[in-house]
């Protein structure tokens, strides 16, 4: 549950389950600037009432900004030239009121817009995070963790900063531009047309600049994501880096990726920096044209001095919105680049999307059958080929074979982390492709080679196997897993807070907690993937005892390189290049003197050495 934050205003919370036409199925369109802006607007528009008030304040502030210079011109023609001091004082009082209300309208529009922007970005980030948890395992296998983190943090933060500052600026600039041109045309169409001479120059300059900055900002965000991924990878792998003395190599790679980011950022900011310089030059040019030609008109009695003053001020108000829009353009491009990367993730198809009509898998006995199953990670080759196997409920099956033979792939297919290409996989006679994945995995327990623990207490990490479990059930699971004794020696016992990934306790102790987690889940099918690798002998005995207890009455699939750990398995499947080449018990396979016999001989020699 997400904690509700206290807010000064009750903003309308954006539904996290947005219409699919908005958030999904538009991967091609996310690369289009217009489509991306439309999708950002969709998020914004869920606070319509408050957004309407913001736009009303923008309209009022723009109107007051136009009214002020107009009254200054009136004051010159009506009161200063005619020396009417009473009228002049009255008009000054009116101007003071106008500028006070102008300032208030600016304050309210900014205050409300910050709230809308933060609420919108909060919802975008939450929706993205939720969507990440609905994506399949292959999605994460193909991407760096740091790069994904960059999308959740940096890219959304770019959107946040733009919504905070740019949205109001764009609306205000457009309204000011329309209002300024309208009043200028009313005062002097000829002088207005002369003022508009600079507009084509502005658009030509903007087109030349933005044609280059758009690609550069996208490249900048891409390079930033890659750099974050590299940093996350190197920090996680510090022990390996130092073990092999590869610090210089890592620093060199960091320098290379940082240099790519620096170059993209340098040129993006350099080209976008031309925009305000260009606008200032054209702004001054416009002022000079109006002052010169307006002076000639005034000398010939064609317009009054007050109108010239209004025009000179409006010329700045005319170019200032263009200047503001130009200045915001680089921020907007950066935000669009970030939003595209966010929407790219949101457009990835969910793992459980089309499961509405599939069956729930209730409590299972655990009979498993593979029928002519083939699968490949890539299109150009098979990882698993025409596999047929049958494991009865309660039996222990082991997969052995050389690295890359397809052992882990078999359990990935059974758990539907990956989908088989051909054939069928049955549990208790039901094809698992017709079963909801969540209900399938609830009937499975996993004890993996790399036991992952979250930051939290020991009790919370064990309870991850079944969140509704009581404290008594957690402690019972720990005792069954032979973890209770070492837990009681920790400073706060079950309430001891473990740091990220359980650093502070040994690898064997982490594995015992993982086994306790599996006990608590009470699965019908158990999967053990190299669960005792890299463990000292004493701890391995404790783990083996815990695993034997855990496997009682359950169908178990064991992946092991150390053949002594699977000698009591009911069935051993020997894999080579994705095919089952031998099948039987430990004794029958040794008698056969085939590939398993050779593996066992090599393992015995290795152990003796």
N, C-alpha and C positions, 0 to 999 in steps of 0.2 A: 504494500500500500504506500502510495506517495503521500507524504505529509503535506497538509494544506498550509500554505504560507499566509501570514497576515498581510493584507494589502490595504492601502489607504482608501482605495475605491474597490467596489465589487465588480471587477471586469468579468464580462461574459466568457466563461471558460470554453475554449475551442474544443469540440468533440475530437477525441483521439481516434475514433473510428470514422474518418472522413470518407466521403463518397469515393468509390474506387476510380471514377473517371478523373478525380483530382489528383489522387496520390499514387495510383498504380497504373501500370499498363501504358506508360508514356515515355518509355526509355528513349525512343527516337526524338521525341519532342523536347526532352530535357536539354538537348544541345542547342535549342533555338531560344534566343534571348527573349522574344515575345512570349513564348510558351512558359519560360521560367518565371518571368515577371507575373504572368497570369496566375501561376500556381502560388507564388508568394502572396499575391493579392487575395487569393482564396483563403489562406490562413488569416490574413489581416481582417477580412470582411466579416469574420464571425463575431467581432466586437462592433457591430454596425452602429448601435446607438451612440456609443462613445466616440466612434470614428466620425459620425455625423456632427457631433459637437466640436470635434477638432477641426473639421472642414468649415464649420460655421465660424469658428474663431479665425481660421485662415482667411476666410472671405472678409470678415470684419476688419482684420489687421491690414489686409491688402487695400480695402476701400479707404481706410483712414490714412494709409501711407500715400495714396493718390490725392486725398483731399487736402493734406497739409501743404504741399507745394502750390496747389491751385489757389488756396487762400493767401499764400504769400504773394503771388502775382496780383491777386485782387487788392491786397493791402497796398501794393506799390502804386497801382493805377488809380484806386479809389480814395486812398487816404494819405499816402506819403506825397504823391505829386500834388494833390489838392490841399495838403497840409491840414487834414481833418484829424486832429489828435484824439477826439472822443471816440470816433469810429475806429481809429487805429488801436486804442486801448481795449475796446470791446472785442475786436478781432483777435488781438493777442491772447485775451482770456479764452476765447474759443479755441485757438490753436493749442493752448496749454491743456485744455480738456481733451482735445483730440489725441494729443501725444500721450497723455496719461492712459486713456482707454486703449490706445495702440499698444502700449507697453503691457497692460494687463492682458489683452487678448493674446499677445505673444507668449506671456508666462503660462496662461492656461493651456494653450495649444501644445506647448512643449511638455508641460507636466503630464497632461493626459496621454500624449503620444508616447512618452517614455514608458508609461504603464502598459499601453497597448503593445508596444514593441517587445517589452520584456515578457509579457504574457504569451505573445505569439511565438517568440523564440523558445520559451520554456516548453510550449506544446510541441513545437517542431523537434526539439531535442528529445523530449519524452517519446514522441511517436517514432523517431528514428531508432532510439534505444530499444523500444518494444519490437520494432520491426526486425532489428538485428537478431533478436532471440527467436524469431519465427523463420529464420533462413536456415537452409540445410548445411550440413557439415562441409560438403564440397566447396561452398562459397568461402568458408573460413580457411580451408586448406590452400586456397589459391591466392590469399591476400596476407600482407603483413599486418600484424596486430597494431603497430604504431600508425600505419597508414589509415586504418579504420578509426583509430582514436583521433587522428587529425580531423577526420570528417565530423565526428561528434563534437569536437571542441573548437578547433581553429576555424573551420569552414562555417559552422553555425554562428560563431562569434562575429565573423565578417558580416553575415546577414543581420545580426543584432545591431552592430554599430551603424549600418546603413539605415535600418528602420528607425533608429533613434534620431538620426540627423537628416537623412536625405529625403524621406517621404514628405515631411512638411515643407522642406525647401523646394521640392519639385512643384508641389501644388501651389505654394505661395508665389513662386517664380512665374508659373504659367498664368495665374490670375492677374498678377501685377503686369505681366507683358500684355495681356489682352486689354486690361483696363487702361494702361498707358497709351497704347496705340489708338484706342477708341477716343480718349480725351484729346490726344494730339491731332487726330483727324478732324475733330469738331472745332478745335481752335484754328488750325491752319493746315489744310490738306497739302499745300505745296511744300511747306517746311517739313511736314511729316514724310513726304516722299523723298526729300533730300536726306533726311535722317536715315531712312531705310536703305540708303546706298551701301552702307557697311554690312548689311545682313548677308548678302551673298558671299562676301569675303569671310565672314564668320563661319558660315556653313562649309565653305571649301576648306578652310583651315581645320575645322573640327573633323571633317571627313578624313582628311589626310592623317590626322593624329590618331583618331579612334580606330582606324583601320589597322594600325600597328599595336595599339595598347591592348585591344581585346585579346589577341592571341598571347601577348606577353603576360597578362594577368592570369590567364588560364594556366600558362606554363609555370608561373610563380606558385600558384596553389598546388599544382601537381608536384613540383619539386619540393615544396614544403611538406607535403604528405609523405614523399619518399624519404626525406631527411628524418622526419619523426619516426617512421618505421625503422630506419637504420639505427637511430638512437635507442629506441626501445629494445631492438634486437641485441645491440652491443652491451647495454646495461644488464640485460638478462643473462648474457653469455660471458660476463666478466671472468668467471672462474676458468673457462676454456681459453679465453684470450690470454690470460696471464700464464696459464699452464703451458701454452705453446709459444709464449713470448711474441705475440702477434700485435703488440700495442702500436708499433710503427705502421703496420699495414692498415690497421683500423683507423688510425689518425689520418693516414693518407686518403682512405676512402671517404672519411668524413669531410676532409678538405675538398675533395673532388665534388661531392654532392652539395656541400655548402657553397662552393664556387658557382655551380650551376644555378642555385637559388639566388646568389648574389647578382649574377649577370642578368637573370630574368627580372629580378626586382629593380635593378639599376636602370635597365632600359624601359621597363614599365613606368617607373616613376619619372624618368627623364622625359619620355615622350608626353606623359600626362602633365608634366610640369610646364610644357610649352603652352598649355591651354590658358592658364591665367595670364601668362605674359602676352599672348596673342590678344586676349580679350582686353587687357589694359591698354595696349597700343590702339586697338580699334575704338575703345571707349574714349580715349583722348582725342582721336581723330574725329569722332562724332561730335564731341564737345566743341572742337575748333571750327568744324563746318557750321554748326548751328550758331556759334557766337559770331562768326564772320558774316555769313549770309543773313542771319537775323539782324545784325547791326545795319547792314545795307537796307534791308526792308524797313527798319525803324526810321532810318534817316530819310527814306522816301515816303514815310507816313503810311506804310502798308500794314504795319502791326504796331502795337504799343510796347513799351519797355517791359511792362508786367508780363506780357505774353512771351517775350524773349526769356525772361527769368524762369517762367513756368517751363518753357521748352528746354532750357539748359538743364534744369533739374530733372525734367521728365526724360531727357536724353540719357541721363545717368540711370534713372529708374528703368529705362528701356534696355540699356546694355547690362545693367546690374543683374536682372534675372537671367539673361543669357550667360553672363559671367558665372553666376551661381550654379546654373545648370551645368556649365562646362567644368567648374571646379568639383561638382558632385559626380561627374561622369566617371572619373577614375575610381572613386569609392563604389559607385554603382557597378562598374565592370568587375571589381574585385568581389563584391557581394554576389553577383550573378554567377561568377566562376565557382564560388563556394557553394551557392545554392544548387548548381548543376551537379556538383559532386555529392551533395546530400540527397538530391532527388534520384541520382543514379542508384543509390542504395535502396531508397524507398521503392524503386521500380523493380527491384529484384523479386522474383516470384517467391512467395511464402511456401514453406515446406508443407504446411497443413491446409493450404488454400482450398483444395478440391476434395475434402474428406467428409463433406456433410452427409453423404449417403453411405459411407463405409460403416462397418460393424465395430462395436466395442468388443474388445477381447477381455472376457471375464477371467476368473481364476482358472489357471491352466494346469494340466497334468505335466506337460513338458515334452511330449513326443515331437521330434523334429525330423523333417525329411526334405532333402534337396533333390529335385527332379530335373535333370538335364540343364543345370544352371550354368550360364556363361556370363561373363562381365569383363569390361575393359575400362580403364580410366581414360585412355585415349582411343581415338577412332582407328588407329593403325595397328592395334595388336590386342590380344586377349590376355587379361591377368588371370582369369579363371575360365576353364574350358570344360563344358559338358560334365559338370560335377554331379554325381549321384551318391547320396549317403542317407542312412536311416539310423536315428538314435532313439531308443525307447525312453519313455519317461523314467526319470530317476537315474539313468546311466551317466557315466562320465566319459566324455569323448575328448581325445587329444589330437591336436594338429601339430605335426612336426615336419621339418623340411628345411632346406637351405634358405638363406635370406632372399626375399623376392619370390618365394614359391607361391604365395597367395594365402598364407595362414591368417593374417590380420584381415585380409579382404573377406574371408569367409564369415567372420563375426560381424564385419561391417555390413555385409549383405543380410545377415540374419536379423540385425537390429534396424535395418533399413536406413542406416546412415548414407548408404549408397543403394541405388536401385539396380537389380539384376537386368541384364539386357534381354536374355531369353530364359525360358524354363520357369519353374515355380518353386517356392519355398513354403512348406506347410508346417504349421504348429497345431498339434491335435487334429490334423486333417483339414484345418482352415488355411487357405491361401493368405499369406500375410499381406499381399498387395491389396486385399479387400478389407483390411483391418486398419483402424486409425492408428497412426504411429505413436501417439501419446499413450494409448492404452496398451500397445505392444510393449513399449519400453518400460511401462510401469510394472510389467511382469518379468523384467530382466534386472539383474544386478551385475555391476561391473567392478572388478578390481584390476586396475591397470598397472603397467610397469611404472609410470610416472604418477604417483598419487598426489592429486592436487588438493590442497587445503585452502580455505578462504580465511581472510582476516576476521577473527572472532574467537569466541571461547571454544574450548575443547568440546563442550556440550553442544554448542551450535553447529560445529563441524560434523559431529556424529548425527545430529538430528536432521542434517541435510538429506539423509536417506528417506526420512518420513517426517514431514514438518509437524504433524499433529501428535507425534509421539510424546509421552510423558517423561519426566526426569527418571522415573524408575525403569522405564523401558530402555532409555538411553544407556543407563548404567548396566542393565542386564546384557545389552548388546556388547558393551565394552568388555564385560566379564567373559562372554562367549568367545570374543576375539582375542583373549589374552592381553588386553590393553589396560585393564583396570589397575593392575599393580603399578605400572609406570605412571599412570595418570594420578594416582594417589600420592606420588612422590613430587609432583609438580607444585609450585608455590601456592596456587589457589585451587589445586586439584581440577575438578571438572570446569571450574570457572576461570581457569588460567587463559589469558588472552594470547592467542598465537598470532605472530606477525604474518605478513602476506606469504602464502605458499608454505606456511608452517615452519619457517626457519626458526631455529632454537631447539628443535627436537630432531632426532636422527631419522634417517631414511626408513629404517625398519619400524620406528615408532609411527611415522606417517602412514606406513603401509598397514599397521595394525588398526589405526583409526579408520582407514579406508575399508578394512574388512568389517569393523564394527558398524560402519555406515551401511554396508551391504546386509549385515545381519538384521539391522533395523528395518530395511526396506522389505525383507522377507520375500524375495523374488521366487518365481517358479523356475526360471532359467538363470543360471549363473555363468558369467563369462570371465575367465581369468587370463589376462594377457601378460605373460612374463611377470607374474605377480611376486616372484621371489628372486628376481635378478638383482644384482648389485647389493645383496644383503649378506651380512656376516653369518657364520655358521650357527651361532647360538640363537640369534634372532630368527634365522631361517627355520629353525626347529619350532619356535613359538608360532611363526606364521603358518608353517605346514600343519601344525596341530589345529590352529584356528580355521584354516581352510578346509581341513578334513571334516571338522564339525559343521562348517557352513555348507558343505557339499552334500551332507546327509539328506536324503529324500528329495534332492533337486537334480534336474538335468543340468550337467555342467560341461562347458566347453573350455578346454585348457590349451593355451598356446605356450609352448616351452621349447627353449633350445637345450636346456639341461635335461637329458632324457631320464635321469634318475628320479625326477619329480613326477613322472607320468607312468611309472611302471605298473601301477595298480589300476590304470584306466580300463574301463570295460571295452572301449574301442579306441584304437590308434589309427589315424588316417595320415598316411605319408604323402606329402605333396611335392611335386617338382614341376616347375614351369606352368603352374596353374591347373595341373591335373592330379587326381588321386591315383597314385601308381601302386600303392599297397594299402591293405586294410586288415586289421586283426588285433589280437591282444599282444602284449609285450613278448610272451613266450612263443606264440605262434609265428610272429614276425622274425624272431631270432632263428627259429628252426628253418624258416623259409630261406634264410641267408641272402636276402635281397638288399635293397637300398637302405632299409632301416638297420639291417645287420651291420652294414658298413658305417652308418652314422654312429651306431652304438659302439662299434670298435674304435672309431676316432675319438668319441667322447671318453671312453675308458682310458685310452692312451693319454689324452689331455689331462684327465683327472690324476692319473698316475704321475705324469710329469710335474 
